[in-house]
């Protein structure tokens, strides 16, 4: 496996919450991803783009919500996100909320998976009435997940697609994301201060809570016996 930190390669993961084909949400996410790649090219760097289409994981996401277990598709998605230098999270908006599929996917992810990850937030809808969903709902969700969202978020309603202002916002958001990716912010944060965060049990190899798993009490709790 090639070390991307030595070759100038950066890993960008797109979370596409669109369910139709073709999907306006996927189109918007692809435009942002292309703009990030162009920004990187000016620094002679290459961005490797992986797209997670949630429609293909719908069954596994439902199973994960009910059982807490991850199928192979979700495991691959989690691995890609864990290795990402940057993320584009895009969802359609229905009835003033991000899609249930998008929300459910975020719910089945390990709560520690995205700590420090730079993220561009994006959403699409049929009307501009839903424009506040990105900053009102998505930004708070990703703040809870302890990501680093870019100052510029992207919302596109039907009338925005032929507006040059959308292209300008995409370029601005893409540049913001690229600058954070170029810093390797998530990797540097993990190396410098990962232990300073409060982690869910098991997310940091069992060491995150300072519990001695080989103590008499823990052996009894797991059905063992005292030494």
Wavefront OBJ file of the C-alpha trace (Angstrom):
o trace
v 0.000 0.000 0.000
v 1.354 3.405 -0.995
v 1.684 6.073 1.677
v -0.252 9.037 0.258
v 1.447 11.442 2.667
v 4.726 10.808 0.844
v 3.448 10.859 -2.738
v 1.395 14.050 -2.557
v -1.863 12.114 -2.805
v -4.845 13.222 -0.715
v -7.983 11.230 0.029
v -11.341 12.880 -0.482
v -14.532 10.977 0.378
v -17.945 12.057 -0.910
v -21.045 11.023 1.037
v -23.893 11.156 -1.463
v -27.312 10.996 0.156
v -29.204 11.275 -3.134
v -31.524 8.381 -3.931
v -32.485 9.068 -7.538
v -30.469 8.330 -10.663
v -29.465 10.799 -11.973
v -29.299 12.720 -8.710
v -28.968 16.479 -8.297
v -27.297 15.811 -4.947
v -24.670 13.624 -6.614
v -24.190 16.267 -9.333
v -23.557 18.953 -6.714
v -21.164 16.755 -4.737
v -19.247 15.881 -7.906
v -18.885 19.560 -8.815
v -17.430 20.303 -5.393
v -15.084 17.303 -5.594
v -13.856 18.363 -9.032
v -13.197 21.866 -7.711
v -11.153 20.438 -4.809
v -9.107 18.370 -7.256
v -8.444 21.475 -9.380
v -7.334 23.437 -6.307
v -4.932 20.630 -5.398
v -3.564 20.483 -8.927
v -2.291 24.051 -8.601
v 0.039 22.703 -5.886
v 1.054 19.657 -7.971
v -0.956 17.425 -5.635
v -3.460 14.738 -6.552
v -6.796 14.075 -4.900
v -8.119 10.521 -4.903
v -11.920 10.671 -4.777
v -14.077 7.918 -3.283
v -17.854 8.278 -3.457
v -20.189 6.560 -1.010
v -23.661 6.310 -2.583
v -25.994 5.755 0.344
v -28.763 4.348 -1.865
v -26.548 1.284 -2.379
v -26.190 0.847 1.396
v -29.845 1.368 2.348
v -30.404 -2.219 3.508
v -27.195 -2.345 5.526
v -27.931 1.054 7.093
v -31.358 -0.168 8.212
v -29.858 -3.345 9.636
v -27.191 -1.301 11.386
v -29.785 0.932 13.030
v -31.726 -2.096 14.338
v -28.865 -4.420 15.304
v -25.816 -2.216 15.674
v -23.928 -4.484 13.273
v -22.144 -3.362 10.108
v -22.219 -5.265 6.847
v -19.316 -5.272 4.363
v -20.564 -2.151 2.575
v -20.746 -0.124 5.772
v -17.379 -1.444 6.894
v -15.823 -0.303 3.617
v -17.506 3.105 3.937
v -16.244 3.492 7.505
v -12.727 2.538 6.454
v -12.767 5.104 3.643
v -14.003 7.840 5.964
v -11.468 6.922 8.610
v -8.651 7.331 6.089
v -10.027 10.507 4.503
v -8.128 13.785 4.478
v -11.355 15.590 3.590
v -15.068 14.869 3.223
v -17.953 16.257 1.194
v -21.286 15.457 2.865
v -24.263 16.030 0.570
v -27.936 15.333 1.221
v -31.258 16.102 -0.420
v -33.728 18.017 1.730
v -37.267 16.753 2.305
v -39.798 18.696 4.387
v -37.123 20.996 5.828
v -34.867 18.125 6.924
v -31.982 16.165 5.492
v -33.028 12.768 4.202
v -33.724 9.945 6.622
v -31.190 7.788 4.775
v -28.471 10.396 5.274
v -29.284 10.837 8.968
v -29.416 7.089 9.548
v -26.018 6.624 7.931
v -24.495 9.218 10.230
v -26.123 7.478 13.204
v -24.545 4.095 12.482
v -21.013 5.491 12.206
v -18.643 5.257 15.152
v -18.958 8.572 17.001
v -15.177 8.968 17.030
v -14.642 8.181 13.346
v -14.756 11.749 12.033
v -12.954 13.672 14.783
v -11.036 16.545 13.172
v -12.036 15.644 9.620
v -12.449 18.703 7.358
v -15.941 18.649 5.829
v -17.844 20.637 3.221
v -21.587 20.526 3.868
v -23.905 20.501 0.859
v -27.631 20.077 0.255
v -30.116 20.243 -2.593
v -33.847 20.963 -2.664
v -36.592 22.045 -5.006
v -36.998 25.432 -3.376
v -34.854 28.013 -1.592
v -37.178 27.747 1.419
v -34.950 24.903 2.637
v -31.681 26.856 2.466
v -31.218 27.079 6.242
v -31.154 23.289 6.629
v -27.426 23.182 5.887
v -26.389 25.589 8.632
v -29.306 24.923 10.964
v -29.222 21.118 10.987
v -26.227 19.668 9.163
v -23.658 21.937 10.795
v -24.891 21.066 14.287
v -24.807 17.332 13.482
v -21.230 17.504 12.264
v -20.247 19.682 15.214
v -21.500 16.890 17.484
v -19.306 14.465 15.542
v -16.375 16.861 16.204
v -15.541 17.508 12.578
v -14.054 20.707 11.186
v -16.654 22.109 8.797
v -15.607 24.735 6.263
v -16.962 28.273 6.693
v -18.727 28.018 3.330
v -21.560 25.502 2.943
v -23.327 24.833 -0.353
v -27.066 24.805 -0.933
v -28.587 24.465 -4.395
v -32.269 24.759 -5.204
v -33.724 24.259 -8.672
v -33.233 27.892 -9.687
v -29.584 27.962 -8.574
v -28.122 25.591 -11.138
v -27.769 28.213 -13.884
v -26.621 30.939 -11.501
v -22.935 31.858 -11.605
v -23.110 32.568 -7.872
v -23.380 28.816 -7.217
v -20.129 28.193 -9.081
v -18.395 30.891 -7.050
v -19.610 29.377 -3.768
v -18.445 25.936 -4.881
v -14.986 27.266 -5.722
v -14.754 29.047 -2.369
v -15.847 26.005 -0.358
v -13.534 23.729 -2.357
v -10.556 25.993 -1.688
v -11.352 26.076 2.028
v -11.516 22.279 2.118
v -8.320 21.889 0.118
v -6.365 24.192 2.440
v -7.439 22.085 5.430
v -6.647 18.863 3.584
v -3.225 20.174 2.598
v -2.451 20.677 6.295
v -3.267 16.995 6.987
v -5.265 18.453 9.843
v -7.053 15.264 10.883
v -3.839 13.199 10.922
v -1.933 15.848 12.853
v -4.734 16.160 15.390
v -4.821 12.407 15.931
v -1.062 12.266 16.430
v -0.904 15.279 18.755
v -3.976 15.048 20.978
v -6.152 11.998 20.281
v -5.991 10.890 23.911
v -7.333 14.246 25.109
v -10.786 13.545 23.653
v -13.549 11.687 25.444
v -14.056 8.520 23.405
v -16.775 5.917 23.284
v -15.750 2.648 24.890
v -13.893 0.480 22.404
v -13.243 3.215 19.861
v -9.629 3.670 20.932
v -8.679 0.060 21.495
v -10.066 -0.148 25.029
v -7.540 2.358 26.385
v -9.683 5.457 26.047
v -11.333 5.167 29.461
v -8.323 4.035 31.443
v -9.982 0.736 32.364
v -7.880 -2.260 33.275
v -9.585 -5.009 31.314
v -7.581 -7.659 33.186
v -8.740 -6.624 36.658
v -10.660 -9.007 38.963
v -13.788 -6.881 38.597
v -13.697 -6.897 34.802
v -13.091 -10.674 34.687
v -16.117 -11.236 36.917
v -18.227 -8.843 34.816
v -17.459 -10.870 31.684
v -18.263 -14.220 33.274
v -14.748 -15.166 34.289
v -13.371 -16.129 37.664
v -10.905 -14.625 40.082
v -7.277 -15.669 39.823
l 1 2 3 4 5 6 7 8 9 10 11 12 13 14 15 16 17 18 19 20 21 22 23 24 25 26 27 28 29 30 31 32 33 34 35 36 37 38 39 40 41 42 43 44 45 46 47 48 49 50 51 52 53 54 55 56 57 58 59 60 61 62 63 64 65 66 67 68 69 70 71 72 73 74 75 76 77 78 79 80 81 82 83 84 85 86 87 88 89 90 91 92 93 94 95 96 97 98 99 100 101 102 103 104 105 106 107 108 109 110 111 112 113 114 115 116 117 118 119 120 121 122 123 124 125 126 127 128 129 130 131 132 133 134 135 136 137 138 139 140 141 142 143 144 145 146 147 148 149 150 151 152 153 154 155 156 157 158 159 160 161 162 163 164 165 166 167 168 169 170 171 172 173 174 175 176 177 178 179 180 181 182 183 184 185 186 187 188 189 190 191 192 193 194 195 196 197 198 199 200 201 202 203 204 205 206 207 208 209 210 211 212 213 214 215 216 217 218 219 220 221 222 223 224 225 226 227
